[in-house]
Every structure is written in C-alpha cells, then in structure tokens.
Amino acid sequence: MNRYPLWKYALLGLVLLVGLLYTLPNFYGEAPAVQVSSGKATVKVEAAMVERVQQVLQAANLKPDFVQLEGTSVRARFADTDTQLKAKDAIGAALNPDPADPRYIVALNLVSRSPQWMGRVRALPMYLGLDLRGGVHFLMQVDMKSALTKRAEALTGDVRTLLRERNIRHAGIVRAGNALEVRFRDAATTQQALELLADRLPDLQWLQSAAEGGEIVLAGTLKPEAARLVQEQAVKQNITTLHNRVNELGVAEPVIQQQGLDRVVVQLPGVQDTAKAKDIIGRTATLEVRMVNETTEAREAERGSTPVPFGSERFLERDGRPIIVLRQVVLTGENLTDAQPGFDSQTQEPVVNLTLDAKGARVFRDVTRENVGKRMAIILFEKGKGEVVTAPVIRSEISGGRVQISGRMTTQEANDQALLLRAGSLAAPMEIIEERTIGPSLGAENIGKGFDSVIYGLAAIAAFMCAYYLLFGVFSTVALAFNLLCLVALLSMLQATLTLPGIAAIALTLGMAIDANVLINERVREELRGGAPPQVAIQVGYEKAWGTILDSNVTTLIAGLALLAFGSGPVRGFAVVHCLGILTSMFSAVFFSRGLVNLWYGSQKRLKSVSIGQVWRPDGAKPAAES
C-alpha cells in the first residue's frame, strides 16, 4: 500500500546527487584570478588566447590552477594574490606592448575555487549581485527627443533626395521639431509629391494645408507606431553599446537592462572605481569610410620600407596586417542608419547589409561610381585610435542607400561586423540620473545576515516540527532541507544572480514549504482520529492533502509570475527565486517526504501505530499513534 516502486527511489536518489553536485560549488569560495578581455571592438578573444596566456605564464615561472575560456574572456586562476599580481603584470606586458594603445584589458577578478572538473559539467556557483558583492549602480535616462530628432533629420534628407530624383519642384523643405514641412506652388505638383512620399516613406503621416501666398504645405509627422519603434531601437542599441563597453571593466556578470520606456539600469558588481566606470560607459566611438591608397608608394609603406605617403595614414586590419588609407573622409557613422547580417541572394554567402541616410546614399553612389575596382576601408575609432573593420573591393556603382559587405565571412563574423558597425556609438544621448556605490564590506555583511536568517529560520522550523510531530516532523525537516538543496542547485544550474531580495525569497520559501508538510501531517492525524489503520491513514492523508497543496501553491505561483512579468530589478530577482521555490517545495513536500515515510513504514505489514505526535479523539479511546 505505502511502497514506492524501485524507479521512484532511483529518481529521488538521482535528484539528490544532482542537487549536491550543483550546490557544492557555492561553498568553495572565490580565488584570485586574472581576466583577459577585448579592449577594442575590433579585437576578439578566442580559444587561441588560452594557449598564449599559458605560454606567457610559463615564461614568467608562474603556475596557475587553470586557464580557460569563459564566454568572451580568458580567466587564469591562482592560489594567492601575490601570484595574481605578478601574472597580471606579465600578461599585460605581453599582450599590450604599447601601453598607450592596449588591445586587451587585463583585469584582476575573482573566480570560484571549485574543482575544474565541476566546471566541465557546468557545475558553477551562483553569481552574487551588487548588494552582496559590492560595486557601482547607475540609472541612466535616454534622451528620446534626440532620437526622434535624429530620425526626423534623416527623413528630411530622404524627402529632398526623392523629390530631386523624380524632378518634382518644391518651394522649400524645413524641419519644425520632429515634423517636416514641404511647400509647393500648385495642386498638381502637390498631389504628385504626396503619392510618391506616401509610397516611399510609409513611416510618415502627411497632412495637406494651405499657406500664405497661395502655397500648399505638406506636413509630415512620424506615425505613432513608427515613433515608438524608433524609441525602442534607440534603447536597444544603447544597451548593446553599453554591453560592449563594460566588457573592458572585466565584470563577471554585469546587469544592463531596460527600466520603463526610456531608462537603463547598469549594475557592475565587483567594480569600485566609479570614475573609471563612468568614463567607459560615457565613451564615444565613431565610424569613418575612406578610400584605400593603392599606389606603389603606399604598398611599400605597408611593408615598412618607406614612409607613409603625404595625405595618407597607416592603420591595422583585424588580422593585424597594415593598410594605408587616404586622410579624406568619404562618410562618417552619422550617415549610417542600420547594419544587419544577412545572406547574398545569389551566392547565399553571409554578408552585412548597411542602410545609409539620404546624404550618405548620394555620396556613396558618386564615390563608388568613380572608384570601381578599388578598395574602400571602414574604420572604427575609439579613444582616438582607429582600426579597419573591413576593406572590401568596390565591384560596381552602389545606389539607393543600401550597401552590402561580403568577402568569405562566416555567419558569426557577419553578425560581429554588423554589431560593430551598428553599435559604434550611442543611438541617443544618455544622462546618469542616479549613481550609487556599494562597498565589498557591506556586501559581505549582507551575505552574512542573509544566510543567518535562512539558517536560523530553518533551525526554528525544524525544532517546532520535530517537537510537535515527532518522527513525521523529522521527515518534514529532511524534506525541507532537500527542498533548499534543490532550490540552490536549480539557481546554480541556471546561473542566476543571487541578490538580497533573493535570499529573502529563500527564507520565505522555507516558511511556505513547511505548510504542505503541516497539511499532510494533519490529514494523517485526521484519518487516525477517525479510526483508520495507520497504513490507510498515511495513504489517504497524502491523497487528500495533495489537492489542497496544489490549489494553494498554484495561487501563490500566479502572484509570483505577476511579479516576474511586471517587476524589475530587485522585485524581479525576488520573483525568480519565489517561483522556483514553489515548484521545488511541491516536489519535496509530497514526493520526497512520501518516499521517506514509505521507506520507514511501508515494509511493516502489521503496523499498529505511527510517531506523529498526540492524536486527540473525541471518544477518548486510545489513538493509533505514539505520543
């Protein structure tokens, strides 16, 4: 009656082992490490960097615990801080021979002390949030008016170009705020222009009116959905750009997320240098398009045998090869409105599709017509230093404002180049409206208090349950500990960021999880009061309690999902732990505790009593339980 089949015990044992495996890394603590990440948007950190760092450390007689690639950075772990500092100096000197122009960021960091084999099975500790580890917090406001103004300026140029190409005469085009006004002298020309603009510029809504002097005015404004899309894209591009910039700081788990319609939260755990963080976040990057100097003198200069010709400059391509380009700037990043990866319609090779504004399209058409067969370099400037992102050959005249960059790229390289071109600068200005610094000592104090609250809460619950329900209380306490183990393991597997509200959610989960065991124990008592045999009481008690447990947890889960959907920041962190805790508590309170009871009592065929505390019966007869 109260026996589990073998496969259920095997499943419980497997869950227990997995829970232990993924919980253990959180108890090893952190060790000093050196992190190598990209210092420029055109530099990528790949698997080959691991071997290079190992060679540098071997030459310096420094022995790391391990060197491995994690995401877009390489981390080397050491036994003590002295070795860490020596390694940082050695790696920095080897990777950045020119300190004034560093290609890589070599930063001090902390990584888990857990064995390397745990990392191979992705058994990693949870990340600690800003309030537990210390760091800096910024709340930034995106200037949406500037984003709309920038879009309106681009559309003004597009209107002027379209009317010029179709030989439609107008009396002037002006921009009034985020609206465009085009003046005409007769109704026929106005109607012709209206049909063209409505067809080619669907984002604009046109309104016709009369002006002084008999002129007719077409006023164009962005449609609400188009304006909303411009604002959303501005925030997304700014978040992408910020992600690229904070990589320089060597932050293990930065939090950069949208808050509301026009705000961005930036949290950098482990960073104490606020001035450096502000400098990097507020950094500007620009794009320039120039022609490559392909003269004989330039080829000799590339090999270093002669000086750079007058009117030219020397840059490096992504593979490190030198290239000589003319100083004259053809286009700047201001003329680039979008860059997206794609595939060539004929060869199906990965390409990057660029979209230029009206001025950029006109200039690009003229330049490509005059320079067919020559190379054009796209240069990204950061901190006054420029690097060539790509230098394709011009195959034919390119008109229409749409440019395609191709040339033996992989899909990932096409995505990377599109990101570099698109995220070279912020789509709209941002202002820091809130700044907060949290010290590591305060974070350590928060960790201590948070874990004390969980431990003391668990101990108090265990003492009450064991005193009130005796052996069934022990089963409930073991199930509660199993619930905590599963919850921590699940958070570690998901690589969640643990914050102070998350610890509060864990403590709350323990209090809520024991409710299910109380319901089960009281249902079993109720059956015993009714005179049911102990084996029957256990079975019926669990079956009747299950419906109530499910109803109560589902309603609580709905509230947690609402917090997860509409909350942000600390509220969202609380909701994640809360929802996961509800799921693990249902599994541990019903399935695991039933397994313990079945294991203890299931084999006793003539069971006369169970240890579940005092069972009071209305008729005063002796209860079928031990008190």
JOJOQUI-V399224 format. One record per residue. N is the residue number from 1. RES is the residue in one letter. SS is DSSP state (alpha for helix, beta for strand, coil for the rest). PSI is psi in whole degrees, -180 to 180 (NA if undefined). OMEGA is omega in degrees with one decimal (999 if undefined). Layout:
BEGIN
[[N:RES:SS:PSI:OMEGA] [N:RES:SS:PSI:OMEGA]]
END
This chain:
BEGIN
[[1:M:coil:-53:-178.3] [2:N:coil:60:178.1] [3:R:coil:135:174.6] [4:Y:coil:145:170.1] [5:P:coil:163:-174.8] [6:L:alpha:-35:-176.9] [7:W:alpha:-29:177.9] [8:K:alpha:-41:175.7] [9:Y:alpha:-37:177.2] [10:A:alpha:-39:178.3] [11:L:alpha:-44:177.9] [12:L:alpha:-42:178.1] [13:G:alpha:-40:178.6] [14:L:alpha:-44:178.2] [15:V:alpha:-40:178.9] [16:L:alpha:-45:179.9] [17:L:alpha:-44:178.8] [18:V:alpha:-40:178.0] [19:G:alpha:-43:177.8] [20:L:alpha:-43:-177.8] [21:L:alpha:-45:-174.6] [22:Y:alpha:-8:174.8] [23:T:alpha:-33:-175.2] [24:L:alpha:-42:-177.6] [25:P:alpha:-23:-179.0] [26:N:alpha:-12:-177.4] [27:F:alpha:-2:-178.5] [28:Y:coil:-18:-177.2] [29:G:coil:-170:-176.1] [30:E:beta:148:-179.9] [31:A:beta:153:178.2] [32:P:beta:143:-177.4] [33:A:beta:165:174.2] [34:V:beta:130:-178.3] [35:Q:beta:132:176.8] [36:V:beta:120:178.5] [37:S:beta:170:-177.1] [38:S:beta:134:176.9] [39:G:coil:-7:-179.6] [40:K:coil:153:-178.3] [41:A:coil:-23:-177.9] [42:T:coil:0:-178.7] [43:V:coil:131:179.2] [44:K:coil:141:175.6] [45:V:coil:116:-176.4] [46:E:coil:-174:-174.4] [47:A:coil:-30:-179.6] [48:A:alpha:-23:-179.6] [49:M:alpha:-28:179.4] [50:V:alpha:-49:179.9] [51:E:alpha:-37:-179.6] [52:R:alpha:-43:178.3] [53:V:alpha:-40:178.1] [54:Q:alpha:-40:178.6] [55:Q:alpha:-41:179.1] [56:V:alpha:-44:-179.0] [57:L:alpha:-37:178.7] [58:Q:alpha:-39:178.4] [59:A:alpha:-29:180.0] [60:A:coil:6:-179.2] [61:N:coil:40:177.5] [62:L:coil:131:-175.8] [63:K:coil:111:177.3] [64:P:coil:159:171.5] [65:D:coil:-42:174.4] [66:F:beta:161:173.5] [67:V:beta:125:-177.2] [68:Q:beta:157:177.8] [69:L:beta:126:178.1] [70:E:beta:106:-179.1] [71:G:coil:-119:-179.3] [72:T:coil:24:179.5] [73:S:beta:157:176.9] [74:V:beta:133:-178.9] [75:R:beta:135:176.2] [76:A:beta:124:-177.3] [77:R:beta:144:-176.6] [78:F:coil:165:-175.7] [79:A:coil:-29:-176.8] [80:D:coil:168:-175.9] [81:T:alpha:-30:178.6] [82:D:alpha:-47:177.6] [83:T:alpha:-36:179.2] [84:Q:alpha:-46:-177.8] [85:L:alpha:-40:177.7] [86:K:alpha:-40:179.3] [87:A:alpha:-40:179.5] [88:K:alpha:-44:179.3] [89:D:alpha:-43:-178.1] [90:A:alpha:-45:-179.4] [91:I:alpha:-41:179.8] [92:G:alpha:-41:180.0] [93:A:alpha:-34:-178.4] [94:A:alpha:-40:-175.6] [95:L:alpha:-25:-178.3] [96:N:coil:76:179.9] [97:P:coil:-27:176.8] [98:D:coil:99:-177.6] [99:P:alpha:-26:-179.4] [100:A:alpha:-17:-179.4] [101:D:alpha:70:-177.1] [102:P:coil:132:176.9] [103:R:coil:-24:-178.6] [104:Y:beta:149:174.9] [105:I:beta:118:177.8] [106:V:beta:108:-171.8] [107:A:beta:150:173.2] [108:L:beta:142:-178.5] [109:N:beta:176:176.5] [110:L:beta:135:177.0] [111:V:beta:165:-177.3] [112:S:beta:145:176.0] [113:R:coil:1:-176.7] [114:S:coil:150:-179.3] [115:P:coil:152:-175.8] [116:Q:alpha:-30:-179.5] [117:W:alpha:-27:175.2] [118:M:alpha:-38:178.3] [119:G:alpha:-32:-179.8] [120:R:alpha:-29:177.6] [121:V:coil:17:177.9] [122:R:coil:30:173.4] [123:A:coil:88:-173.8] [124:L:coil:153:179.1] [125:P:coil:161:173.5] [126:M:coil:149:171.4] [127:Y:beta:149:176.1] [128:L:beta:135:-178.2] [129:G:coil:-179:-176.1] [130:L:alpha:-40:-175.6] [131:D:alpha:-13:179.8] [132:L:alpha:-23:-177.4] [133:R:alpha:-15:-174.6] [134:G:coil:164:-180.0] [135:G:beta:-159:-177.4] [136:V:beta:150:-179.1] [137:H:beta:128:175.8] [138:F:beta:140:168.5] [139:L:beta:119:-171.9] [140:M:beta:139:-179.9] [141:Q:beta:125:178.0] [142:V:beta:131:-179.7] [143:D:coil:92:-177.9] [144:M:alpha:-30:178.9] [145:K:alpha:-39:178.7] [146:S:alpha:-38:178.3] [147:A:alpha:-44:179.1] [148:L:alpha:-38:178.6] [149:T:alpha:-42:178.6] [150:K:alpha:-40:178.4] [151:R:alpha:-39:178.9] [152:A:alpha:-38:177.8] [153:E:alpha:-41:178.2] [154:A:alpha:-40:179.8] [155:L:alpha:-32:177.3] [156:T:alpha:-44:176.8] [157:G:alpha:-37:178.8] [158:D:alpha:-42:179.1] [159:V:alpha:-45:-178.8] [160:R:alpha:-41:-179.9] [161:T:alpha:-43:-179.2] [162:L:alpha:-44:-178.8] [163:L:alpha:-35:179.2] [164:R:alpha:-42:-179.0] [165:E:alpha:-34:-179.8] [166:R:coil:7:179.3] [167:N:coil:41:176.8] [168:I:coil:116:-176.7] [169:R:coil:139:177.4] [170:H:coil:166:-176.9] [171:A:coil:12:178.1] [172:G:beta:144:176.3] [173:I:beta:125:179.9] [174:V:beta:155:176.2] [175:R:beta:121:178.0] [176:A:beta:97:-174.9] [177:G:coil:-122:177.6] [178:N:coil:13:179.2] [179:A:beta:154:178.1] [180:L:beta:142:177.3] [181:E:beta:122:178.5] [182:V:beta:126:-176.7] [183:R:beta:140:177.9] [184:F:beta:161:-176.4] [185:R:coil:-14:179.5] [186:D:coil:159:-174.5] [187:A:alpha:-35:-177.9] [188:A:alpha:-46:178.9] [189:T:alpha:-38:179.0] [190:T:alpha:-45:-179.4] [191:Q:alpha:-40:178.7] [192:Q:alpha:-43:179.1] [193:A:alpha:-39:-179.0] [194:L:alpha:-42:179.3] [195:E:alpha:-41:179.9] [196:L:alpha:-48:-175.8] [197:L:alpha:-37:179.0] [198:A:alpha:-32:-179.0] [199:D:alpha:-41:-174.3] [200:R:alpha:-22:-179.5] [201:L:coil:75:-175.0] [202:P:coil:-13:180.0] [203:D:coil:-14:-177.2] [204:L:beta:144:175.8] [205:Q:beta:122:-171.5] [206:W:beta:140:178.5] [207:L:beta:127:-176.5] [208:Q:beta:138:179.0] [209:S:beta:165:179.8] [210:A:beta:147:179.3] [211:A:coil:176:179.7] [212:E:alpha:149:178.6] [213:G:alpha:14:177.7] [214:G:alpha:6:179.2] [215:E:coil:156:178.0] [216:I:beta:133:-175.8] [217:V:beta:130:169.8] [218:L:beta:115:179.8] [219:A:beta:121:-179.1] [220:G:beta:129:176.9] [221:T:beta:152:178.2] [222:L:beta:135:174.8] [223:K:coil:151:-177.5] [224:P:alpha:-41:-178.9] [225:E:alpha:-33:178.2] [226:A:alpha:-40:177.7] [227:A:alpha:-40:178.7] [228:R:alpha:-38:179.0] [229:L:alpha:-39:177.3] [230:V:alpha:-43:-179.5] [231:Q:alpha:-42:179.6] [232:E:alpha:-42:179.6] [233:Q:alpha:-35:178.6] [234:A:alpha:-44:179.3] [235:V:alpha:-44:-179.1] [236:K:alpha:-42:-180.0] [237:Q:alpha:-38:177.7] [238:N:alpha:-39:178.6] [239:I:alpha:-42:177.7] [240:T:alpha:-43:179.5] [241:T:alpha:-41:179.5] [242:L:alpha:-38:177.1] [243:H:alpha:-42:179.4] [244:N:alpha:-37:-174.8] [245:R:alpha:-39:-176.6] [246:V:alpha:-11:174.8] [247:N:alpha:-26:178.5] [248:E:alpha:-28:-175.4] [249:L:alpha:-10:-178.7] [250:G:coil:29:-179.0] [251:V:coil:130:-176.4] [252:A:coil:-46:-175.5] [253:E:coil:76:177.4] [254:P:coil:149:176.1] [255:V:beta:112:178.0] [256:I:beta:106:-175.1] [257:Q:beta:156:-179.8] [258:Q:beta:140:175.9] [259:Q:beta:112:-175.7] [260:G:coil:-156:-176.2] [261:L:coil:-32:-170.7] [262:D:coil:23:179.6] [263:R:beta:150:179.8] [264:V:beta:130:177.1] [265:V:beta:130:177.7] [266:V:beta:116:177.3] [267:Q:beta:127:-176.3] [268:L:beta:88:179.8] [269:P:beta:139:176.8] [270:G:coil:-5:179.6] [271:V:coil:124:-179.9] [272:Q:coil:-16:-178.1] [273:D:coil:91:-177.3] [274:T:alpha:-39:-177.4] [275:A:alpha:-42:179.8] [276:K:alpha:-40:179.1] [277:A:alpha:-44:179.5] [278:K:alpha:-37:-179.4] [279:D:alpha:-42:-177.9] [280:I:alpha:-42:-179.4] [281:I:alpha:-36:-178.6] [282:G:coil:10:-176.6] [283:R:coil:149:177.0] [284:T:coil:146:176.2] [285:A:beta:143:-176.9] [286:T:beta:155:177.8] [287:L:beta:143:175.0] [288:E:beta:143:174.9] [289:V:beta:123:179.8] [290:R:beta:162:177.2] [291:M:beta:145:177.3] [292:V:beta:135:176.5] [293:N:coil:111:-175.6] [294:E:coil:24:177.6] [295:T:coil:168:179.5] [296:T:alpha:-39:178.9] [297:E:alpha:-39:179.4] [298:A:alpha:-39:178.4] [299:R:alpha:-39:177.3] [300:E:alpha:-37:179.7] [301:A:alpha:-33:177.5] [302:E:alpha:-35:178.8] [303:R:coil:-6:177.1] [304:G:coil:8:-177.3] [305:S:coil:-20:178.6] [306:T:coil:161:177.6] [307:P:coil:162:178.0] [308:V:coil:132:-179.5] [309:P:coil:155:179.4] [310:F:coil:137:179.7] [311:G:coil:10:-179.4] [312:S:beta:167:177.1] [313:E:beta:155:-179.3] [314:R:beta:126:176.9] [315:F:beta:175:176.5] [316:L:beta:140:173.5] [317:E:coil:176:-176.6] [318:R:coil:-28:179.0] [319:D:coil:6:176.6] [320:G:coil:-4:-179.5] [321:R:coil:141:178.6] [322:P:beta:153:177.6] [323:I:beta:139:-179.5] [324:I:beta:124:179.9] [325:V:beta:156:178.3] [326:L:beta:150:179.6] [327:R:beta:-25:-177.3] [328:Q:beta:126:-178.4] [329:V:beta:124:178.9] [330:V:beta:-51:179.8] [331:L:beta:161:174.5] [332:T:beta:173:179.9] [333:G:alpha:-19:178.7] [334:E:alpha:-24:179.8] [335:N:alpha:-7:-179.4] [336:L:beta:120:-178.6] [337:T:beta:-24:-179.4] [338:D:beta:154:175.5] [339:A:beta:120:-176.2] [340:Q:beta:141:175.2] [341:P:beta:154:179.4] [342:G:beta:-162:-179.4] [343:F:beta:143:177.9] [344:D:coil:134:-175.6] [345:S:coil:-23:-178.0] [346:Q:coil:-48:-176.1] [347:T:coil:-14:-177.4] [348:Q:coil:22:176.4] [349:E:coil:149:177.2] [350:P:beta:136:179.8] [351:V:beta:172:174.1] [352:V:beta:124:-179.9] [353:N:beta:120:179.5] [354:L:beta:145:176.1] [355:T:beta:125:-178.6] [356:L:beta:156:174.0] [357:D:coil:-177:-173.2] [358:A:alpha:-44:-179.9] [359:K:alpha:-45:-179.9] [360:G:alpha:-38:179.6] [361:A:alpha:-41:-179.1] [362:R:alpha:-45:-180.0] [363:V:alpha:-42:-177.6] [364:F:alpha:-38:178.8] [365:R:alpha:-45:-178.7] [366:D:alpha:-42:-177.4] [367:V:alpha:-43:-178.6] [368:T:alpha:-31:178.4] [369:R:alpha:-35:-176.4] [370:E:alpha:-9:-173.8] [371:N:coil:38:177.9] [372:V:coil:133:180.0] [373:G:coil:-7:179.5] [374:K:coil:166:-178.1] [375:R:beta:145:177.6] [376:M:beta:128:-175.6] [377:A:beta:135:173.3] [378:I:beta:118:-171.2] [379:I:beta:134:176.8] [380:L:beta:124:-179.4] [381:F:beta:129:174.2] [382:E:beta:132:179.5] [383:K:coil:36:177.8] [384:G:coil:-4:-179.9] [385:K:beta:137:-178.4] [386:G:beta:146:175.5] [387:E:beta:145:-178.5] [388:V:beta:118:177.5] [389:V:beta:-45:178.7] [390:T:beta:154:-180.0] [391:A:beta:75:-177.0] [392:P:beta:162:176.5] [393:V:beta:135:179.0] [394:I:coil:116:-177.9] [395:R:coil:-34:-178.6] [396:S:coil:174:176.9] [397:E:coil:134:-178.2] [398:I:coil:116:-180.0] [399:S:coil:172:177.2] [400:G:coil:-4:176.8] [401:G:coil:7:178.7] [402:R:beta:121:-174.7] [403:V:beta:141:178.9] [404:Q:beta:124:177.3] [405:I:beta:124:-179.8] [406:S:coil:177:178.3] [407:G:coil:72:173.9] [408:R:coil:46:177.2] [409:M:coil:148:169.6] [410:T:coil:169:178.8] [411:T:alpha:-40:179.7] [412:Q:alpha:-41:178.2] [413:E:alpha:-38:176.9] [414:A:alpha:-42:177.3] [415:N:alpha:-42:-178.9] [416:D:alpha:-45:-178.8] [417:Q:alpha:-39:177.2] [418:A:alpha:-40:178.5] [419:L:alpha:-43:179.2] [420:L:alpha:-45:-178.1] [421:L:alpha:-35:-176.7] [422:R:alpha:-35:-172.6] [423:A:coil:26:179.3] [424:G:coil:-29:179.4] [425:S:coil:170:-179.3] [426:L:coil:141:179.3] [427:A:coil:-29:178.4] [428:A:coil:148:-179.7] [429:P:coil:150:177.6] [430:M:beta:145:-179.9] [431:E:beta:134:177.2] [432:I:beta:114:-177.9] [433:I:beta:-12:176.8] [434:E:beta:134:-178.4] [435:E:beta:131:-177.6] [436:R:beta:137:178.6] [437:T:beta:131:179.0] [438:I:beta:124:-178.6] [439:G:coil:156:179.7] [440:P:alpha:-29:178.9] [441:S:alpha:-40:176.6] [442:L:alpha:-38:177.6] [443:G:alpha:-43:178.5] [444:A:alpha:-37:178.2] [445:E:alpha:-40:177.4] [446:N:alpha:-41:178.7] [447:I:alpha:-47:-179.1] [448:G:alpha:-47:-179.5] [449:K:alpha:-39:-179.2] [450:G:alpha:-46:-180.0] [451:F:alpha:-31:175.1] [452:D:alpha:-41:-179.7] [453:S:alpha:-39:178.9] [454:V:alpha:-45:-176.9] [455:I:alpha:-47:-179.4] [456:Y:alpha:-37:177.3] [457:G:alpha:-43:178.2] [458:L:alpha:-41:179.7] [459:A:alpha:-42:-179.7] [460:A:alpha:-42:178.5] [461:I:alpha:-43:-179.1] [462:A:alpha:-42:-179.7] [463:A:alpha:-43:180.0] [464:F:alpha:-47:-176.8] [465:M:alpha:-42:-179.2] [466:C:alpha:-35:180.0] [467:A:alpha:-34:-172.8] [468:Y:alpha:-36:-176.1] [469:Y:alpha:5:176.6] [470:L:alpha:-123:-174.9] [471:L:alpha:-38:175.7] [472:F:alpha:-30:174.4] [473:G:alpha:-36:175.1] [474:V:alpha:-45:177.3] [475:F:alpha:-43:-179.4] [476:S:alpha:-38:-179.9] [477:T:alpha:-42:177.6] [478:V:alpha:-41:177.6] [479:A:alpha:-36:178.8] [480:L:alpha:-42:176.8] [481:A:alpha:-39:176.5] [482:F:alpha:-38:177.3] [483:N:alpha:-45:178.6] [484:L:alpha:-42:178.5] [485:L:alpha:-46:179.8] [486:C:alpha:-40:-178.1] [487:L:alpha:-47:179.5] [488:V:alpha:-41:178.8] [489:A:alpha:-40:-180.0] [490:L:alpha:-42:177.5] [491:L:alpha:-37:178.6] [492:S:alpha:-40:178.9] [493:M:alpha:-36:179.3] [494:L:coil:-4:-176.7] [495:Q:coil:47:179.3] [496:A:coil:158:176.7] [497:T:beta:117:-177.8] [498:L:beta:127:177.8] [499:T:coil:175:179.6] [500:L:alpha:-43:173.2] [501:P:alpha:-31:176.9] [502:G:alpha:-40:176.3] [503:I:alpha:-40:176.2] [504:A:alpha:-38:178.3] [505:A:alpha:-35:176.9] [506:I:alpha:-45:178.6] [507:A:alpha:-41:178.5] [508:L:alpha:-37:179.5] [509:T:alpha:-39:178.9] [510:L:alpha:-43:179.2] [511:G:alpha:-37:-179.9] [512:M:alpha:-34:-176.7] [513:A:alpha:-33:-178.0] [514:I:alpha:-20:177.7] [515:D:alpha:-39:-179.5] [516:A:alpha:-41:178.9] [517:N:alpha:-36:176.9] [518:V:alpha:-44:178.2] [519:L:alpha:-44:-179.9] [520:I:alpha:-48:-177.6] [521:N:alpha:-40:-179.9] [522:E:alpha:-33:175.6] [523:R:alpha:-41:177.2] [524:V:alpha:-42:176.9] [525:R:alpha:-41:-179.2] [526:E:alpha:-41:178.0] [527:E:alpha:-37:178.5] [528:L:alpha:-37:177.7] [529:R:alpha:-33:-179.7] [530:G:coil:0:177.6] [531:G:coil:11:179.7] [532:A:coil:145:174.5] [533:P:coil:152:-176.4] [534:P:alpha:-43:-179.2] [535:Q:alpha:-42:178.4] [536:V:alpha:-41:-179.7] [537:A:alpha:-41:179.5] [538:I:alpha:-47:-178.1] [539:Q:alpha:-50:-177.6] [540:V:alpha:-37:179.6] [541:G:alpha:-45:178.7] [542:Y:alpha:-40:-178.1] [543:E:alpha:-42:-179.5] [544:K:alpha:-34:-178.3] [545:A:alpha:-26:-175.1] [546:W:alpha:-43:-179.8] [547:G:alpha:-44:179.3] [548:T:alpha:-42:179.6] [549:I:alpha:-44:-179.8] [550:L:alpha:-46:-179.3] [551:D:alpha:-48:-176.8] [552:S:alpha:-39:-178.7] [553:N:alpha:-35:178.5] [554:V:alpha:-43:178.8] [555:T:alpha:-39:177.1] [556:T:alpha:-36:178.8] [557:L:alpha:-36:177.9] [558:I:alpha:-43:177.9] [559:A:alpha:-40:177.9] [560:G:alpha:-40:177.9] [561:L:alpha:-34:176.0] [562:A:alpha:-43:175.9] [563:L:alpha:-39:-179.1] [564:L:alpha:-36:-176.4] [565:A:alpha:-40:-172.4] [566:F:alpha:-11:-179.7] [567:G:coil:171:177.1] [568:S:coil:159:177.4] [569:G:coil:-131:-178.1] [570:P:alpha:-35:179.6] [571:V:alpha:-41:180.0] [572:R:alpha:-40:177.0] [573:G:alpha:-40:176.4] [574:F:alpha:-43:-176.2] [575:A:alpha:-38:179.9] [576:V:alpha:-50:-179.3] [577:V:alpha:-38:-179.2] [578:H:alpha:-47:-178.6] [579:C:alpha:-44:178.2] [580:L:alpha:-37:179.3] [581:G:alpha:-35:177.5] [582:I:alpha:-44:-179.5] [583:L:alpha:-45:-179.5] [584:T:alpha:-33:-179.6] [585:S:alpha:-37:177.5] [586:M:alpha:-39:179.7] [587:F:alpha:-45:-175.5] [588:S:alpha:-40:-175.3] [589:A:alpha:-35:-175.8] [590:V:alpha:-55:-172.4] [591:F:alpha:-49:-175.3] [592:F:alpha:-46:-179.0] [593:S:alpha:-35:176.4] [594:R:alpha:-36:176.9] [595:G:alpha:-39:177.8] [596:L:alpha:-44:180.0] [597:V:alpha:-44:179.5] [598:N:alpha:-38:-179.6] [599:L:alpha:-35:-177.2] [600:W:alpha:-46:-173.6] [601:Y:alpha:-17:-171.1] [602:G:coil:-31:-176.9] [603:S:coil:-7:-178.3] [604:Q:coil:103:-174.6] [605:K:coil:-40:-178.0] [606:R:coil:61:-179.1] [607:L:coil:124:-177.8] [608:K:coil:-27:-178.2] [609:S:coil:160:176.2] [610:V:beta:152:-179.3] [611:S:beta:91:-177.8] [612:I:coil:19:-179.9] [613:G:coil:-175:-177.2] [614:Q:coil:126:177.2] [615:V:coil:110:-178.5] [616:W:coil:130:178.7] [617:R:coil:141:-177.0] [618:P:coil:-35:-175.8] [619:D:coil:0:176.8] [620:G:coil:8:179.2] [621:A:coil:164:-178.3] [622:K:coil:127:-179.4] [623:P:coil:156:178.8] [624:A:coil:55:179.5] [625:A:beta:162:175.5] [626:E:beta:139:177.6] [627:S:coil:NA:999]]
END
